[in-house]
Each structure stands twice: as C-alpha cells, then as structure tokens.
Amino acid sequence: MVMGKHSDKKIATEEEFFKLEQVLNKTADDTYNCLKLLKKELSDYDSRNGNHSSNTAARFMRTDMRNAKDTAMDLKH
C-alpha cells in the first residue's frame, strides 16, 4: 500500500512538472513574439519620425531585447 501511494505521488509530481514545462514554453514563445513585434514597432516609429542615426529607439533597446529573447529561449532548454 505504501508503494502505491509513492507511485501515485510520483506520477502526480511528473504531471505537474509537465504542465509547468508547457506553461514555460508558451510563456517563452509569447515573450519572443512580443519582443519581435516591439522591435518592428520601434523601427516603424523611427521611420515615421525620421530617426535614421545611431540614436533610434530600436537601436537603444536592441541589446536589451536580444538579451530578453535569449533568456526566453533558454527557458525552453
């Protein structure tokens, strides 16, 4: 009987970790897509406002967005 409880608990734990993995993967994908859209919107903003130098909104945030994307993809591994 004790072994049965242990097996049930192990199965329940594995199911919870599987659900958590699914949520993390979805969150990572959503974050990646959001940052991709943000980059596009910032580039569009820069184009509309004639920002063509090194001081563009997209360039200002490029490193941070790249780091966030890399971190989001690391969640999937």
C-alpha positions as a Markdown table, in Angstrom:
| # | Residue | x | y | z |
|---|---|---|---|---|
| 1 | Met | 0.0 | 0.0 | 0.0 |
| 2 | Val | 2.9 | 2.4 | 0.8 |
| 3 | Met | 4.4 | 1.7 | -2.6 |
| 4 | Gly | 1.1 | 2.6 | -4.3 |
| 5 | Lys | 1.0 | 6.0 | -2.6 |
| 6 | His | 4.6 | 6.6 | -3.5 |
| 7 | Ser | 3.9 | 5.8 | -7.2 |
| 8 | Asp | 0.8 | 7.9 | -7.2 |
| 9 | Lys | 2.7 | 10.8 | -5.7 |
| 10 | Lys | 5.5 | 10.4 | -8.3 |
| 11 | Ile | 3.0 | 10.4 | -11.2 |
| 12 | Ala | 1.2 | 13.5 | -9.8 |
| 13 | Thr | 4.6 | 15.2 | -9.5 |
| 14 | Glu | 5.6 | 14.3 | -13.0 |
| 15 | Glu | 2.3 | 15.6 | -14.3 |
| 16 | Glu | 2.8 | 18.9 | -12.5 |
| 17 | Phe | 6.3 | 19.3 | -13.9 |
| 18 | Phe | 5.0 | 18.5 | -17.4 |
| 19 | Lys | 2.3 | 21.2 | -17.0 |
| 20 | Leu | 4.8 | 23.6 | -15.8 |
| 21 | Glu | 7.1 | 22.9 | -18.7 |
| 22 | Gln | 4.2 | 23.6 | -21.1 |
| 23 | Val | 3.4 | 26.9 | -19.4 |
| 24 | Leu | 7.1 | 27.9 | -19.5 |
| 25 | Asn | 7.4 | 27.0 | -23.2 |
| 26 | Lys | 4.2 | 29.0 | -24.0 |
| 27 | Thr | 5.5 | 32.0 | -22.0 |
| 28 | Ala | 8.9 | 31.8 | -23.7 |
| 29 | Asp | 7.2 | 31.8 | -27.1 |
| 30 | Asp | 4.8 | 34.6 | -26.2 |
| 31 | Thr | 7.7 | 36.7 | -24.9 |
| 32 | Tyr | 9.8 | 36.1 | -28.0 |
| 33 | Asn | 6.9 | 37.0 | -30.3 |
| 34 | Cys | 6.1 | 40.1 | -28.2 |
| 35 | Leu | 9.7 | 41.3 | -28.4 |
| 36 | Lys | 9.8 | 40.7 | -32.1 |
| 37 | Leu | 6.7 | 42.8 | -32.5 |
| 38 | Leu | 8.2 | 45.5 | -30.3 |
| 39 | Lys | 11.3 | 45.7 | -32.4 |
| 40 | Lys | 9.1 | 46.1 | -35.5 |
| 41 | Glu | 7.0 | 48.8 | -33.9 |
| 42 | Leu | 10.1 | 50.7 | -32.7 |
| 43 | Ser | 11.6 | 50.5 | -36.2 |
| 44 | Asp | 8.3 | 51.8 | -37.7 |
| 45 | Tyr | 8.3 | 54.6 | -35.1 |
| 46 | Asp | 11.8 | 55.6 | -36.0 |
| 47 | Ser | 10.9 | 55.6 | -39.7 |
| 48 | Arg | 7.9 | 57.8 | -39.2 |
| 49 | Asn | 9.8 | 60.2 | -37.1 |
| 50 | Gly | 12.9 | 60.4 | -39.3 |
| 51 | Asn | 15.2 | 58.8 | -36.8 |
| 52 | His | 18.0 | 57.4 | -39.0 |
| 53 | Ser | 21.0 | 57.9 | -36.8 |
| 54 | Ser | 22.5 | 55.8 | -34.1 |
| 55 | Asn | 20.1 | 57.3 | -31.6 |
| 56 | Thr | 17.0 | 55.4 | -32.8 |
| 57 | Ala | 14.5 | 53.8 | -30.4 |
| 58 | Ala | 15.2 | 50.4 | -31.9 |
| 59 | Arg | 18.9 | 50.7 | -31.5 |
| 60 | Phe | 18.6 | 52.0 | -28.0 |
| 61 | Met | 16.7 | 48.9 | -26.9 |
| 62 | Arg | 18.4 | 46.3 | -29.3 |
| 63 | Thr | 20.7 | 44.8 | -26.7 |
| 64 | Asp | 18.0 | 44.5 | -24.0 |
| 65 | Met | 15.6 | 43.0 | -26.5 |
| 66 | Arg | 18.2 | 40.5 | -27.7 |
| 67 | Asn | 19.0 | 39.5 | -24.1 |
| 68 | Ala | 15.3 | 39.1 | -23.2 |
| 69 | Lys | 14.8 | 36.9 | -26.3 |
| 70 | Asp | 17.8 | 34.8 | -25.5 |
| 71 | Thr | 16.6 | 34.4 | -21.9 |
| 72 | Ala | 13.1 | 33.4 | -23.2 |
| 73 | Met | 14.6 | 30.8 | -25.5 |
| 74 | Asp | 16.8 | 29.5 | -22.7 |
| 75 | Leu | 13.7 | 28.7 | -20.7 |
| 76 | Lys | 12.8 | 26.2 | -23.4 |
| 77 | His | 16.0 | 24.2 | -22.9 |
